């Protein structure tokens, strides 16, 4: 199975979520199940059924995170000599050629992508078009709204 790339920050976020699920959420739901059991008849006990459902969600997420964490390749972009090229983990300042609007993106793993904060997945069309380019390059790619053209203004490794 291929390793899935993730930034140092993304790896830390996944580890923290797993730790919280195991040390806070799991004990809380176990306590809630015990309290609901104490109320008697389990067939019509909504609190019990809700707590059991929550427990199933937590256990599923723990398994999912443990699987992901075992299959990650953590990439620290600050330790890679990319020679000014856009690579996984780069932060890129772009100018939209059609609007002159400045846009900043960071290329990250799929689990940490969030377009609202400028984090795009390395599998997205724009990231695939950007990877390998340098400052000053013009990048064309097909977006859902049609063809887009950007100029790469700055590449940072943070």
C-alpha positions in Angstrom: 0.0 0.0 0.0 1.3 3.4 -0.9 2.1 5.9 1.9 -0.2 8.9 2.0 1.6 12.3 2.3 0.8 14.6 5.2 2.4 17.8 6.5 3.9 17.9 10.0 0.9 20.0 11.1 -1.6 17.6 9.6 0.1 14.7 11.3 0.0 16.4 14.7 -3.8 17.2 14.2 -4.6 13.6 13.5 -2.5 12.4 16.5 -4.2 15.0 18.8 -7.7 13.9 17.6 -6.8 10.2 18.3 -5.5 11.1 21.8 -8.7 13.1 22.6 -10.9 10.3 21.4 -9.1 7.7 23.5 -8.5 9.8 26.7 -11.6 12.0 26.8 -14.4 11.0 24.5 -14.2 7.2 25.0 -14.3 7.4 28.9 -17.1 9.9 28.7 -19.3 7.7 26.6 -18.6 4.7 28.7 -19.7 6.7 31.8 -22.9 7.8 29.9 -23.7 4.2 29.0 -23.3 3.2 32.6 -25.5 6.0 33.8 -28.2 5.2 31.2 -28.1 1.5 32.2 -28.8 2.5 35.8 -32.1 4.0 34.7 -33.5 0.6 34.0 -35.3 -0.8 31.0 -32.8 -0.6 28.0 -35.4 -1.2 25.3 -37.0 2.2 25.7 -34.0 4.1 27.1 -33.2 6.8 24.6 -30.1 8.0 26.5 -28.7 4.4 26.4 -29.3 4.1 22.7 -27.8 7.5 22.0 -24.7 6.7 24.1 -24.2 3.4 22.3 -24.5 5.1 18.9 -21.9 7.7 20.0 -19.7 4.9 21.3 -19.9 3.2 17.9 -19.0 6.4 16.1 -16.0 7.0 18.5 -14.7 3.4 18.1 -15.0 3.7 14.3 -13.2 7.0 14.2 -10.4 5.6 16.4 -9.9 2.6 14.1 -10.0 5.0 11.0 -7.3 7.3 12.6 -5.1 4.4 13.7 -5.2 3.0 10.1 -4.4 6.4 8.6 -1.6 7.2 11.0 0.0 3.8 10.2 0.0 4.6 6.5 1.3 8.2 6.5 4.4 9.7 5.1 5.1 12.9 7.1 6.8 15.5 4.9 8.5 18.5 6.6 8.7 21.0 3.8 11.2 23.1 5.8 13.7 20.2 5.4 13.3 19.6 1.7 15.6 21.4 -0.8 13.0 22.1 -3.5 15.2 24.8 -5.2 12.3 27.2 -5.5 9.8 24.7 -7.1 6.3 24.2 -5.8 6.1 20.9 -3.9 3.8 19.2 -1.4 3.6 21.5 1.6 4.6 24.7 -0.2 2.7 27.9 0.4 2.1 29.7 -2.9 1.0 33.3 -3.6 -0.8 33.5 -6.9 -2.3 36.3 -9.0 -5.5 35.4 -10.9 -4.8 36.7 -14.4 -8.4 37.4 -15.1 -9.2 39.4 -11.9 -5.8 40.5 -10.6 -6.9 39.0 -7.3 -4.2 37.7 -5.0 -4.7 34.2 -3.7 -2.6 32.2 -1.2 -2.7 28.4 -1.1 -0.9 25.7 0.8 -0.7 22.3 -0.7 -1.5 19.6 1.9 -2.8 16.1 2.4 -6.4 15.1 1.7 -7.3 15.0 5.5 -6.1 18.5 6.2 -7.4 20.2 3.1 -9.8 23.2 3.8 -10.3 25.6 1.0 -11.8 28.2 3.4 -8.4 28.7 5.0 -6.4 28.2 1.7 -5.3 24.6 2.2 -5.8 22.6 -1.0 -5.3 18.8 -1.4 -2.3 17.7 -3.5 -4.9 15.7 -5.5 -6.9 18.8 -6.5 -6.7 20.0 -10.1 -5.0 23.3 -9.2 -2.5 21.6 -6.9 -1.6 19.2 -9.7 -1.1 22.1 -12.1 1.0 24.0 -9.6 3.4 21.2 -8.5 6.7 21.6 -10.2 6.3 25.2 -11.2 8.5 28.2 -10.1 8.0 31.8 -9.2 7.1 33.8 -12.3 5.6 30.8 -14.1 2.1 31.1 -15.6 -0.2 28.2 -14.7 -3.2 27.1 -16.7 -5.7 24.6 -15.5 -9.3 23.5 -16.0 -11.6 24.6 -13.1 -15.3 23.8 -12.7 -16.0 27.3 -13.9 -13.8 27.0 -17.0 -10.1 27.6 -17.8 -8.1 29.6 -15.2 -4.7 31.3 -15.5 -2.5 32.2 -12.5 0.9 33.7 -12.2 3.0 32.3 -9.4 4.2 35.3 -7.4 5.9 33.6 -4.4 6.8 30.1 -3.2 7.4 29.6 0.6 8.3 26.5 2.6 6.9 27.0 6.1 
